[in-house]
């Protein structure tokens, strides 16, 4: 089976406030790809973001399912999540392999400040766990 070079799954990883969402939006606009991120799960119909920690696992699963669905429909997808640890990327790698699409991983290292008011202690823990 030949790799479908027209369809790409792009993963954008980085710490909160590093510019992931901004880069993803720019790339999606430029390429016509679908932009997804786990945070979208927490946006209500009123457009308000309401994070619920107990639903984080469901949110990640939703993002993976949406990614696979769009790729199956022939759309390129850009996923911008923190992906602090390598294992967090594994499900997406499996999707790309299963669907035989190109996988591109980009890292954002900016420091623009998080829009989600993440506690400094939480950010410090994420930095300590970061895998290059």
N, C-alpha and C positions, 0 to 999 in steps of 0.2 A: 504494500500500500504506500503510495507516495504521500509525502507531507503536503498538506494544503498550505501553500506559501501565501495565499491571499488572506488567510485568517490568522490573527495573532492574539494571544493572551499576554497582555502586559501586566506585570505586577510592579507596583510602586511601593517601596517600603521606606520607612523612616520613623523617627520619633515624632511625637505630637509637636506640631508647629514647625515641622521641617520643610513644608511646602508640597506635600504629597497631593492633596486635593487640588491645589492650584495647578500643578503640573498635569495631573490627570485630566482636568477640565480643558486645559489648553491642547493636550494631545487628542482628546476626544473630538474637540471642535475641528482640529486640523485634519484628522483622519476619518471622522465619521464613526469611530468606535463607540461602543456603549461604555459609559463610566459607572462603575459600581463601587460601593464601599460599605462595610458593615454598619457604619453609622446611619446609613439610609434607613435601616430597619427601625430606628428609633424616631424617625420623623413622622409625626402624625399628619392627618389629612389637613390640619390647620397650618401645616408648615413648621410647627414648633418641634425642636429637638428635645426629647425626654429620655435620657439614658436610664436604663434599668439593668443594674448589674446581674440580676438573676436571669435575665433573658439574653445575656451575651453569647452563650453557646448557641442558642436558637438563631441569633442574628448572624453568626458566622456561617451556620449551616444554610441559612437563607441566601447569603451572599454567594456561597459555593454553588447552590442550586440555580440561582439566577445566572451565574457565569456559565455553567454548563448548558443551560437552556438557550442562551443567546448564541453561544458558540455553535450549538447544534443547528441553529437557524441560519448559520453562515455569517454571523456578525463577529467582528473583532471586539474584544472586551478589554477594558483597562480597569484593574482593581487596585484601589489605593487603600491600604491598611497598614498598620504599624509593622506587622510581620517581624517582631523583635527576635524571635527564635526561628531557626531554620525549619523545625518541624511544622511551624505554622504555615509554611509554604507548601508542604507536602501534598495536601489535598488538591491544590491548584496544579501542581506538577502532574499529579495522577490524571486530572481532567484533561490537561493538554496532551498527555501521552495517549490516553484513551481515544480522544477525538483526532489525534494526529495533527495538531495545530502547532505553530511556532510559539515558543515561550520566550518572553523577554523580561528580564528582571532589572529594574532600575532602583537606585538608592538616592533618597533625598537627604541632604545633610545640612540644610539651612536652619536658621533659628529665628523664626518669625513670630513665635508665641502661639500657643494653642488657643483656638476659639472655644474650647470646651472647659476652660478653667481647671485644668488638671493640677492637683496638689503638687507642690514642689517635691515632696517626699515620694510620691508615686512616680514622678518623672525620673527622679534619681534612681529608683529601683529599676525602672525600664532601661535606663542607660547602663546600669550594672549588668543587666541580662543580655544586652545587645550582642548579637553574633554577626560578625562581618561576613 
